[in-house]
Amino acid sequence: MENEGAENPGRRLADGLRRGLRGLMAAAVDAVYPPVCAGCGRMTGQHRGVCPACWSTLRLIERPYCEVLGLPFSHDLGAGILSADAIANPPVFERLRSVAIHDGIAKSLVHGLKYRDRTDLAVMMAKWMIRASDGHVRACDAVVPVPLHAFRLWNRKFNQSAELARVIARMSARPYLPSALIRIKRTARQVGLGASQRQDNVRGAFQVTEAGKAALFGKRIVLVDDVYTTGATVSAATRALKKAGAADVTVLTFARAMSGLI
């Protein structure tokens, strides 16, 4: 007991020194790279944040919403209510969750990550995505990103969906399986294509690897993408996961495109 008591002041001193060094390092980083808004570049009080003006453009998807498609309702229709689209056209995945509508700052963040190599945004975006998942990230057995074709990955240098999925898995202490699902078909870009064209474009585009089959069989999977538009891409990916034996698939995106509330 005497030895433990004698060590405590030393430990406290060491902890204090470490905290002081971390504070000095953080101050040095702020001096060289001052915290700015991730959307517009204005100075902010902390890194990985957005200013009030940009925050005001963020249309978060909060309850009430369709339990399957995550479509926001204009008013509360009661617990467990499904949208007409979910009833008429049930998706192949179990549920979809997204952080925000794809406009304003949400669209800027997606474009920054995807087209301007702002991989530093993935941490902030992943935190919001975990919250938007409604507990399904914590409950899943593995996190899988929507993959790029090898040629496009080589051309772009990174996969934005994988950047998000990696951080989500790390923050939630969930297994991250970036190689379980691969894109075997070099598809055209989805931008500018109609719903039926998007479905044709990605039909048969995904395949689960042999190692992935063992890792996915009977498991609850969170499939991560940056934006949900018509659902063609994540639906094709989900079909491949289900064919390999995945028991439950939650699609999780940062943003979703839609014209308005139901």
Secondary structure as GFF3:
##gff-version 3
##sequence-region A 1 262
A	DSSP	alpha_helix	2	32	.	.	.	ID=ss1
A	DSSP	alpha_helix	52	55	.	.	.	ID=ss2
A	DSSP	alpha_helix	84	88	.	.	.	ID=ss3
A	DSSP	beta_strand	95	101	.	.	.	ID=ss4
A	DSSP	alpha_helix	104	115	.	.	.	ID=ss5
A	DSSP	alpha_helix	121	132	.	.	.	ID=ss6
A	DSSP	alpha_helix	136	139	.	.	.	ID=ss7
A	DSSP	beta_strand	142	145	.	.	.	ID=ss8
A	DSSP	alpha_helix	150	156	.	.	.	ID=ss9
A	DSSP	alpha_helix	160	172	.	.	.	ID=ss10
A	DSSP	beta_strand	181	183	.	.	.	ID=ss11
A	DSSP	alpha_helix	195	202	.	.	.	ID=ss12
A	DSSP	beta_strand	206	208	.	.	.	ID=ss13
A	DSSP	alpha_helix	210	216	.	.	.	ID=ss14
A	DSSP	beta_strand	220	228	.	.	.	ID=ss15
A	DSSP	alpha_helix	232	243	.	.	.	ID=ss16
A	DSSP	beta_strand	248	256	.	.	.	ID=ss17
###
